[in-house]
Amino acid sequence: MKLNPDCIRDILLVVEEHSDFLHATEFKYRVAGFESLNKYSVEEIAYHAKQCEMSQLIYNVSFYDCGNSIDIRDLTPKGHEFLANIRSDTIWNDVKEISVKVGTKSLSALSQIASGVIGALIRNQLGI
């Protein structure tokens, strides 16, 4: 399956919204509270959740019922950083546009591009 960066971002946003110190995200396919994921198939969500886990963006992931139910403990520090860098739709669209221009959609490349975009915005604000 090809990596879908939008699915990765949407999963991270859902986990951030639904997890806290005491509660994991208990994702159930097509259940209220996860509407932003309804545009993806159950296979696509499960695949991308696994990619997020392997890339250390989320942790303690369990799959049940052929991926129809997924428990995700929380974001990792790396996941929080990546999400903070791509939270803005404007920045996210810039990141995706740059990734198309350079010809890669790997998670590490997207993270580097996002950091570069944020760095450029900071330098611009500081007049550097």
Contact map, one row per residue, 1 for C-alpha under 8 A:
11100000000000000000000000000000000000000001001000000000000000000000000000000000000000000000000000000000000000000000000000000000
11110000000000000000000000000000000000000000000000000000000000000000000000000000000000000000000000000000000000000000000000000000
11111000000000000000000000000000000000000000000100000000000000000000000000000000000000000000000000000000110000000000000000000000
01111111000000000000000000000000000000000000000100000000000000000000000000000000000000000000000000000000000000000000000000000000
00111111100000000000000000000000000000000000000000000000000000000000000000000000000000000000000000000000101000000000000000000000
00011111110000000000000000000000000000000000000000000000000000000000000000000000000000000000000000000000000000000000000000000000
00011111111000000000000000000000000010010001100100000000000000000000000000000000000000000000000000000000000000000000000000000000
00011111111100000000000000000000000000000000000110010000000000000000000000000000000000000000000000000000000000000000000000000000
00001111111110000000000000000000000000000000000000000000000000000000000000000000001001000000000000000000000000000000000000000000
00000111111111000000000000000000000110000000000000000000000000000000000000000000000000000000000000000000000000000000000000000000
00000011111111100000000000000000000010000000100110000000000000000000000000000000000000000000000000000000000000000000000000000000
00000001111111110000000000000000000000000000000000000000110000000000000000100010001000000000000000000000000000000000000000000000
00000000111111111000000000000000000000000000000000000000000000000000000000000000001000000000000000000000000000000000000000000000
00000000011111111100000010000000010100000000000000000000000000000000000000000000000000000000000000000000000000000000000000000000
00000000001111111110000010000000000000000000000000000000000000000000000101100000000000000000000000000000000000000000000000000000
00000000000111111111000000000000000000000000000000000000000000000000000001100000000000000000000000000000000000000000000000000000
00000000000011111110000000000000000000000000000000000000000000000000000000000000000000000000000000000000000000000000000000000000
00000000000001111111001110000000000000000000000000000000000000000000000000000000000000000000000000000000000000000000000000000000
00000000000000111111111110000000000000000000000000000000000000000000000011000000000000000000000000000000000000000000000000000000
00000000000000010111111100000000000000000000000000000000000000000000000001000000000000000000000000000000000000000000000000000000
00000000000000000011111000000000000000000000000000000000000000000000000000000000000000000000000000000000000000000000000000000000
00000000000000000011111100000000000000000000000000000000000000000000000000000000000000000000000000000000000000000000000000000000
00000000000000000111111110000000000000000000000000000000000000000000000010000000000000000000000000000000000000000000000000000000
00000000000000000111011111000000000000000000000000000000000000000000001111000000000000000000000000000000000000000000000000000000
00000000000001100110001111100000000000000000000000000000000000000000011111000000000000000000000000000000000000000000000000000000
00000000000000000000000111110000000000000000000000000000000000000000111100000000000000000000000000000000000000000000000000000000
00000000000000000000000011111010010000000000000000000000000000000001111100000000000000000000000000000000000000000000000000000000
00000000000000000000000001111110000000000000000000000000000000000001110000000000000000000000000000000000000000000000000000000000
00000000000000000000000000111110010001000100000000000000000000000001100000000000000000000000000000000000000000000000000000000000
00000000000000000000000000011111011011000000000000000000000000000000000000000000000000000000000000000000000000000000000000000000
00000000000000000000000000111111111000000000000000000000000000000000000000000000000000000000000000000000000000000000000000000000
00000000000000000000000000000111111000000000000000000000000000000000000000000000000000000000000000000000000000000000000000000000
00000000000000000000000000000011111000000000000000000000000000000000000000000000000000000000000000000000000000000000000000000000
00000000000001000000000000101111111111000000000000000000000000000000000000000000000000000000000000000000000000000000000000000000
00000000000000000000000000000111111111000000000000000000000000000000000000000000000000000000000000000000000000000000000000000000
00000000010001000000000000000000011111100000000000000000000000000000000000000000000000000000000000000000000000000000000000000000
00000010011000000000000000000100011111110000100000000000000000000000000000000000000000000000000000000000000000000000000000000000
00000000000000000000000000001100011111111000000000000000000000000000000000000000000000000000000000000000000000000000000000000000
00000000000000000000000000000000000111111000000000000000000000000000000000000000000000000000000000000000000000000000000000000000
00000010000000000000000000000000000011111101100000000000000000000000000000000000000000000000000000000000000000000000000000000000
00000000000000000000000000000000000001111111100000000000000000000000000000000000000000000000000000000000000000000000000000000000
00000000000000000000000000001000000000011111110000000000000000000011000000000000000000000000000000000000000000000000000000000000
00000000000000000000000000000000000000001111111000000000000000000010000000000000000000000000000000000000000000000000000000000000
10000010000000000000000000000000000000011111111100000000000000000000000000000000000000000000000000000000000000000000000000000000
00000010001000000000000000000000000010011111111110000000000000000010000000000000000000000000000000000000000000000000000000000000
00000000000000000000000000000000000000000111111111000000000000100011010000000000000000000000000000000000000000000000000000000000
10000000000000000000000000000000000000000011111111100000000000000000000000000000000000000000000000000000000000000000000000000000
00110011001000000000000000000000000000000001111111110000000000000000000000000000000000000000000000000000000000000000000000000000
00000001001000000000000000000000000000000000111111111000000010000000000000000000000000000000000000000000000000000000000000000000
00000000000000000000000000000000000000000000011111111100000010000000000000000000000000000000000000000000000000000000000000000000
00000000000000000000000000000000000000000000001111111110000000000000000000000000000000000000000000000000000000000000000000000000
00000001000000000000000000000000000000000000000111111111110000000000000000000000000000000000000000000000000000000000000000000000
00000000000000000000000000000000000000000000000011111111111110000000000000000000000000000000000000000000000000000000000000000000
00000000000000000000000000000000000000000000000001111111100000000000000000000000000000000000000000000000000000000000000000000000
00000000000000000000000000000000000000000000000000111111110000000000000000000000000000000000000000000000001000000000000000000000
00000000000000000000000000000000000000000000000000011111111000000000000000010110000000000000000000000000000000000000000000000000
00000000000100000000000000000000000000000000000000011111111000000000000000111111010000000000000000000000000000000000000000000000
00000000000100000000000000000000000000000000000000011011111110000000000111110010000000000000000000000000000000000000000000000000
00000000000000000000000000000000000000000000000000001001111110000000000111110000000000000000000000000000000000000000000000000000
00000000000000000000000000000000000000000000000000001000011111000000001111000000000000000000000000000000000000000000000000000000
00000000000000000000000000000000000000000000000011001000011111100000011110000000000000000000000000000000000000000000000000000000
00000000000000000000000000000000000000000000000000000000000111110000011100000000000000000000000000000000000000000000000000000000
00000000000000000000000000000000000000000000010000000000000011111111111000000000000000000000000000000000000000000000000000000000
00000000000000000000000000000000000000000000000000000000000001111111110000000000000000000000000000000000000000000000000000000000
00000000000000000000000000000000000000000000000000000000000000111111100000000000000000000000000000000000000000000000000000000000
00000000000000000000000000000000000000000000000000000000000000111111100000000000000000000000000000000000000000000000000000000000
00000000000000000000000000000000000000000110110000000000000000111111110000000000000000000000000000000000000000000000000000000000
00000000000000000000000000111000000000000100010000000000000000111111110000000000000000000000000000000000000000000000000000000000
00000000000000000000000001111000000000000000000000000000000000111111111000000000000000000000000000000000000000000000000000000000
00000000000000000000000011110000000000000000010000000000000011110011111100000000000000000000000000000000000000000000000000000000
00000000000000000000000111100000000000000000000000000000000111100000111110000000000000000000000000000000000000000000000000000000
00000000000000100000000111100000000000000000000000000000011111000000011111000000000000000000000000000000000000000000000000000000
00000000000000000010001110000000000000000000000000000000011110000000001111100000000000000000000000000000000000000000000000000000
00000000000000110011000110000000000000000000000000000000011100000000000111110000000000000000000000000000000000000000000000000000
00000000000100110000000000000000000000000000000000000000111000000000000011111111000000000000000000000000000000000000000000000000
00000000000000000000000000000000000000000000000000000001111000000000000001111111000000000000000000000000000000000000000000000000
00000000000000000000000000000000000000000000000000000000100000000000000000111111100000000000000000000000000000000000000000000000
00000000000000000000000000000000000000000000000000000001100000000000000000111111110000000000000000000000000000000000000000000000
00000000000100000000000000000000000000000000000000000001110000000000000000111111111000000000000000000000000000000000000000000000
00000000000000000000000000000000000000000000000000000000100000000000000000111111111100000000000000000000000000000000000000000000
00000000000000000000000000000000000000000000000000000000000000000000000000001111111110000000000000000000000000000000000000000000
00000000000000000000000000000000000000000000000000000000100000000000000000000111111111000000000000000000000000100100000000000000
00000000100110000000000000000000000000000000000000000000000000000000000000000011111111100000000000000000000000000000000000000000
00000000000000000000000000000000000000000000000000000000000000000000000000000001111111100000000000000000000000000000000000000000
00000000000000000000000000000000000000000000000000000000000000000000000000000000111111110010000000000000000000000110010000000000
00000000100000000000000000000000000000000000000000000000000000000000000000000000011111111011001000000000000000000100000000000000
00000000000000000000000000000000000000000000000000000000000000000000000000000000001111111011000000000000000000000000000000000000
00000000000000000000000000000000000000000000000000000000000000000000000000000000000011111111000000000000000000000000000000000000
00000000000000000000000000000000000000000000000000000000000000000000000000000000000001111111100000000000000000000000000000000000
00000000000000000000000000000000000000000000000000000000000000000000000000000000000000011111110000000000000000000000000000000000
00000000000000000000000000000000000000000000000000000000000000000000000000000000000011111111111000000000000000000100110000000000
00000000000000000000000000000000000000000000000000000000000000000000000000000000000001111111111100000000000000000100000000000000
00000000000000000000000000000000000000000000000000000000000000000000000000000000000000001111111110000000000000000000000000000000
00000000000000000000000000000000000000000000000000000000000000000000000000000000000000000111111111000000000000000000100000000000
00000000000000000000000000000000000000000000000000000000000000000000000000000000000001000011111111100000000001001100100000000000
00000000000000000000000000000000000000000000000000000000000000000000000000000000000000000001111111110000100001000000000000000000
00000000000000000000000000000000000000000000000000000000000000000000000000000000000000000000111111111000000000000000000000000000
00000000000000000000000000000000000000000000000000000000000000000000000000000000000000000000011111111100000000001000000000000000
00000000000000000000000000000000000000000000000000000000000000000000000000000000000000000000001111111111100011001000000000000000
00000000000000000000000000000000000000000000000000000000000000000000000000000000000000000000000111111111100000000000000000000000
00000000000000000000000000000000000000000000000000000000000000000000000000000000000000000000000011111110000000000000000000000000
00000000000000000000000000000000000000000000000000000000000000000000000000000000000000000000000001111111000000000000000000000000
00000000000000000000000000000000000000000000000000000000000000000000000000000000000000000000000000111111100000000000000000000000
00000000000000000000000000000000000000000000000000000000000000000000000000000000000000000000000000110111110010000000000000000000
00101000000000000000000000000000000000000000000000000000000000000000000000000000000000000000000100110011111011000000000000000000
00100000000000000000000000000000000000000000000000000000000000000000000000000000000000000000000000000001111111000000000000000000
00001000000000000000000000000000000000000000000000000010000000000000000000000000000000000000000000000000111111100000000000000000
00000000000000000000000000000000000000000000000000000000000000000000000000000000000000000000000000000000011111110000000000000000
00000000000000000000000000000000000000000000000000000000000000000000000000000000000000000000000000100001111111111000000000000000
00000000000000000000000000000000000000000000000000000000000000000000000000000000000000000000001100100000111111111100000000000000
00000000000000000000000000000000000000000000000000000000000000000000000000000000010000000000000000000000001111111110000000000000
00000000000000000000000000000000000000000000000000000000000000000000000000000000000000000000000000000000000111111111000000000000
00000000000000000000000000000000000000000000000000000000000000000000000000000000000000000000001001100000000011111111100000000000
00000000000000000000000000000000000000000000000000000000000000000000000000000000010011000011001000000000000001111111110000000000
00000000000000000000000000000000000000000000000000000000000000000000000000000000000010000000000000000000000000111111111000000000
00000000000000000000000000000000000000000000000000000000000000000000000000000000000000000000000000000000000000011111111100000000
00000000000000000000000000000000000000000000000000000000000000000000000000000000000000000010011000000000000000001111111110000000
00000000000000000000000000000000000000000000000000000000000000000000000000000000000010000010000000000000000000000111111111000000
00000000000000000000000000000000000000000000000000000000000000000000000000000000000000000000000000000000000000000011111111100000
00000000000000000000000000000000000000000000000000000000000000000000000000000000000000000000000000000000000000000001111111110000
00000000000000000000000000000000000000000000000000000000000000000000000000000000000000000000000000000000000000000000111111111000
00000000000000000000000000000000000000000000000000000000000000000000000000000000000000000000000000000000000000000000011111111100
00000000000000000000000000000000000000000000000000000000000000000000000000000000000000000000000000000000000000000000001111111111
00000000000000000000000000000000000000000000000000000000000000000000000000000000000000000000000000000000000000000000000111111111
00000000000000000000000000000000000000000000000000000000000000000000000000000000000000000000000000000000000000000000000011111111
00000000000000000000000000000000000000000000000000000000000000000000000000000000000000000000000000000000000000000000000001111111
00000000000000000000000000000000000000000000000000000000000000000000000000000000000000000000000000000000000000000000000000111111
00000000000000000000000000000000000000000000000000000000000000000000000000000000000000000000000000000000000000000000000000111111
